[in-house]
């Protein structure tokens, strides 16, 4: 197994289940509804302000983000399984 293939498997192993878990967590806890992005929260706390309330557009984009994390996490997980299978099944 080449180092390049090992890097691909490690990357897909981190991205796939990581994105999937984050997306499911966002949907189950409804963090997309009232949650503030980490960078925005950091900037607001640095300058001493409270983050602004979430708008309807913020909530819609948060929900889309959560579903895209689930979709891409599932896709990357399937790619990971295929990569591992192809490495194991080689003669």
N, C-alpha and C positions, 0 to 999 in steps of 0.2 A: 504494500500500500504506500503510495507516494504521499509526501507531506502535503501536497496540494489537495488530494482527496480527503485526507484527515482534517485539514482546515475547513473544507466544505461541510463535512459531517458535524464538526464541532459548532460551526456557525449555524447550521440548520437546527441542531439540537438546542441551541440557546434561543434562536429567534422563534421557531415554531411554537413550542409549548409556552414560551414567555409571552408572546403576543396573545395566544389563545387564553391563557390564564388571566392576563390583564384585561382583555375584552370581556370575559365572563364576569370577572370581579366588578368591572364598571357597570355592566348591565344588572347584576344581582343587587348591588348596593345602591344603584341609581346615583353613582358618583358623578355621572355626566350631567345631572340635573342642576346641582348647586355647587359642584366642584370648581375650583379655580385652577387653571394651569400653573404648574410649579414655577415657571419662569416669571409669569405675571405676579404671582404671590411674592416671590423673592424681590422683585423690583419694587412692589408696593410697600413691603416691609422695610426695605432699605431707605426709601424716602419718607417713611413714617405715615403712610396713608393706608386706609382700609381698601381692599379690593372692591370694585364696583359690583353692584348686584348683577346677577346673570339675566340676560335678556332672552327673548324667545329664540332669536337667531343663535345665541350662544348654546342654548339647550339643544337645538336641532343639530348644530355642528358637533356637539359633544356626543349625541346619540349616534350620529353617522360615524364618528371616530371609533366608538365602542364596537359597532357592528363591523367596521372594516378591520379592526384588530382581530375579531373572531374569525372573519373570512380569511385574512392573510395568515393568521396563526394556524388555522386548519390546513391551508394550502402548504405552508412551509413544513408542517408536521408530516404531511403526506410525502412531500419531497424528501424529507429526512429518512422516512421509512424506506422509500425507493432507493436512496443512495446507500443506506446500510445494507439493504437486501442485495443490491448489485455488487457490493464489496464482498459480502459473505458468500454469495453464490458463484463467484468466479472460481474457475478450476485452479 
